[in-house]
């Protein structure tokens, strides 16, 4: 809070400097005082941008996302922090929008699968391409599931080789209300 108050005072001083600054010159060259005033304005603007960025990513985002999580929980949504949501602010004709929430796609550790099923089954569940001097095997998800239909114990092995999706890092945006 102290940083915000200090920044408010700094910005007030910058606005005064901006409005009072006369950048006219007779030959286009800035005086040392003009250059110093421009640098002060530039650095003040940079400090303000950094502080507001920290506020937006910290306090504001946490408050809005916490509200969204509470609303989704009231609606019975399981795992509310990993769902997209909105918070309407009709006074401005805009809404906060949590976007990109959810989970990454699960993955299959093909190396581990190959090790667990053995070379014979591995070759069965791969596409085979013969190139001069050797044979290349390319894993085929379709062939894996076709094989698993015949040998249901293979589903347990598939489960052991799965890496489940991780929560994504959602973004906070503001959008026009429609």
SVG drawing of the C-alpha trace seen along z (x, -y; Angstrom):
<svg xmlns="http://www.w3.org/2000/svg" viewBox="-25 -30 48 91">
<polyline fill="none" stroke="black" stroke-width="0.4" points="0.0,0.0 2.9,-2.4 4.3,-1.7 1.0,-2.6 0.7,-5.8 4.3,-6.8 3.6,-6.0 0.5,-8.1 2.6,-11.1 5.3,-10.3 2.7,-10.2 1.1,-13.4 4.5,-15.1 5.1,-13.5 1.8,-14.9 2.8,-18.3 6.3,-17.9 4.7,-16.7 2.2,-19.6 4.9,-22.2 7.6,-20.9 8.4,-23.1 10.3,-21.1 10.6,-23.8 14.1,-24.7 15.6,-27.1 17.9,-24.4 16.3,-21.1 18.8,-20.3 17.5,-19.7 18.9,-21.5 20.4,-19.5 17.3,-20.5 14.9,-19.2 16.8,-16.0 16.8,-15.5 13.0,-16.2 12.3,-13.7 14.5,-11.0 12.6,-11.7 9.3,-11.2 10.5,-8.1 11.8,-6.4 8.7,-7.4 6.5,-5.9 8.6,-2.7 8.3,-2.5 4.5,-3.0 4.2,-0.3 6.2,2.2 4.2,1.5 0.8,1.8 2.0,5.0 2.8,6.5 -0.6,5.3 -2.4,6.7 -0.7,10.1 -0.8,10.3 -3.6,8.7 -6.1,8.1 -5.7,11.5 -5.9,13.4 -9.0,11.4 -10.9,12.0 -9.9,15.7 -10.9,16.3 -14.3,14.8 -14.7,17.0 -13.6,20.1 -16.2,19.3 -19.0,18.8 -18.1,22.0 -18.0,23.9 -21.5,22.6 -22.7,23.9 -21.3,27.3 -18.3,27.3 -15.6,29.7 -12.1,28.3 -13.3,24.7 -9.8,23.2 -9.2,25.2 -12.3,23.9 -12.8,20.8 -15.1,18.2 -16.2,14.6 -17.1,11.8 -19.4,9.2 -18.8,5.5 -21.8,3.9 -20.8,0.4 -18.0,0.5 -19.7,2.7 -16.9,5.2 -16.1,8.5 -13.1,10.2 -12.5,13.4 -10.4,16.4 -9.2,18.0 -7.0,21.0 -7.9,22.9 -8.0,26.7 -5.5,29.4 -2.8,30.3 -3.4,33.4 -2.3,36.7 0.7,38.3 1.9,41.9 5.4,42.7 6.3,44.8 9.7,45.8 8.2,47.2 5.4,49.0 8.0,50.6 9.9,51.8 6.8,53.2 5.2,54.9 8.4,56.4 9.8,56.3 7.4,58.8 4.3,56.8 6.1,53.5 6.7,54.6 3.0,55.6 1.7,52.2 4.0,50.2 3.9,49.3 6.7,50.9 8.8,49.1 11.6,50.9 14.4,48.6 17.6,49.8 19.8,51.7 17.2,51.7 13.6,51.6 12.0,48.7 9.1,49.1 6.8,46.1 4.3,46.4 0.7,46.6 -2.0,45.8 -4.6,47.5 -2.7,50.7 -2.1,50.5 -5.8,50.3 -6.6,53.0 -4.2,55.2 -5.6,54.2 -9.1,55.3 -7.7,58.8 -5.7,58.7 -7.5,56.6 -4.5,56.8 -2.7,54.5 -5.0,51.7 -3.4,51.9 0.0,51.5 -1.2,48.5 -2.4,47.0 1.0,47.4 2.6,45.6 0.2,42.6 1.2,39.2 -1.9,37.3 -2.5,33.7 -1.2,30.9 -3.2,27.8 -2.6,25.0 -1.8,21.5 -4.9,19.5 -4.8,15.9 -6.9,13.0 -8.3,10.8 -11.0,8.1 -13.5,8.3 -16.5,6.4 -19.8,7.7 -22.0,9.1"/>
</svg>
